[in-house]
Amino acid sequence: METGGSFSYDPSRCKKAILVKNRISYSELVDRVYTYMGLDRTAFNLNLWFRNSVGLSTFAGLRLGCEEDMDMLYHMKMMSLHTACEMYVEM
């Protein structure tokens, strides 16, 4: 899990919402993001960040880069009372 740093958050800039099925693989998630954003994989490299509420005004962030990171994402979601989470896409 990443420590330190911060996320720049501006709710008015949120442009897409994706419903993700339970236990989607990392490669499936990346494919979905490229498709939803209308991007060419050969022209853009993406970094994905997951952010989830873990308490009152407390958030945990995780960079998604492999299948093991997806396991951590699902573990964090199981421990959360919130059904939705945020994903940031960095190009």
C-alpha positions as CSV (number, residue, x, y, z in Angstrom):
1,M,0.0,0.0,0.0
2,E,1.3,3.5,-0.8
3,T,2.0,5.7,2.1
4,G,2.4,9.5,2.2
5,G,1.5,11.7,-0.7
6,S,-2.0,12.8,-1.5
7,F,-4.8,12.7,-4.0
8,S,-6.0,15.8,-5.8
9,Y,-9.8,15.5,-5.5
10,D,-12.3,17.6,-7.5
11,P,-15.8,15.9,-7.6
12,S,-16.9,18.2,-10.4
13,R,-14.2,16.6,-12.7
14,C,-15.6,13.1,-12.3
15,K,-16.7,12.1,-15.8
16,K,-17.3,8.4,-15.8
17,A,-18.8,5.8,-13.5
18,I,-18.0,2.1,-14.0
19,L,-19.9,-0.8,-12.4
20,V,-17.3,-3.5,-11.8
21,K,-18.3,-7.1,-11.2
22,N,-17.0,-8.9,-8.2
23,R,-13.5,-10.3,-8.6
24,I,-12.8,-8.7,-12.0
25,S,-9.1,-9.3,-12.9
26,Y,-6.6,-6.5,-13.3
27,S,-6.3,-7.0,-17.0
28,E,-10.1,-6.9,-17.4
29,L,-10.3,-3.7,-15.3
30,V,-7.6,-2.0,-17.5
31,D,-9.5,-3.1,-20.6
32,R,-12.7,-1.6,-19.3
33,V,-11.0,1.7,-18.4
34,Y,-9.4,2.1,-21.8
35,T,-12.7,1.3,-23.5
36,Y,-14.8,3.7,-21.2
37,M,-12.3,6.5,-21.8
38,G,-12.0,5.9,-25.5
39,L,-8.2,5.6,-25.4
40,D,-5.8,3.7,-27.6
41,R,-3.6,1.4,-25.5
42,T,-0.7,2.0,-27.8
43,A,-0.8,5.8,-27.4
44,F,-1.5,6.1,-23.6
45,N,-0.1,4.5,-20.5
46,L,-2.4,4.5,-17.5
47,N,-1.8,4.4,-13.8
48,L,-4.9,3.4,-11.7
49,W,-5.4,4.4,-8.1
50,F,-8.1,3.0,-5.9
51,R,-9.4,5.1,-2.9
52,N,-11.8,3.7,-0.3
53,S,-13.3,5.1,2.9
54,V,-12.0,3.2,5.9
55,G,-13.5,5.5,8.5
56,L,-15.1,8.8,9.1
57,S,-13.2,11.2,6.7
58,T,-10.3,8.6,6.5
59,F,-9.4,7.1,3.2
60,A,-6.9,4.4,2.1
61,G,-5.3,4.6,-1.3
62,L,-3.8,1.8,-3.3
63,R,-2.0,1.9,-6.7
64,L,-3.4,-0.9,-8.9
65,G,-0.7,-2.5,-11.0
66,C,-1.2,-6.3,-10.9
67,E,-3.5,-9.1,-9.8
68,E,-2.2,-9.0,-6.2
69,D,-3.2,-5.4,-5.9
70,M,-6.7,-6.4,-7.0
71,D,-6.8,-8.9,-4.1
72,M,-6.0,-6.1,-1.7
73,L,-8.7,-3.9,-3.3
74,Y,-11.3,-6.7,-2.7
75,H,-10.1,-7.2,0.8
76,M,-10.4,-3.4,1.5
77,K,-13.9,-3.4,0.0
78,M,-15.0,-6.3,2.2
79,M,-13.9,-4.4,5.3
80,S,-15.7,-1.2,4.3
81,L,-19.2,-0.2,5.1
82,H,-19.4,1.7,1.8
83,T,-20.5,0.0,-1.4
84,A,-18.8,2.4,-3.8
85,C,-15.2,3.4,-4.1
86,E,-13.2,5.8,-6.2
87,M,-10.7,5.1,-8.9
88,Y,-8.3,7.7,-10.3
89,V,-6.8,7.4,-13.7
90,E,-3.5,9.0,-14.3
91,M,-2.2,9.4,-17.9
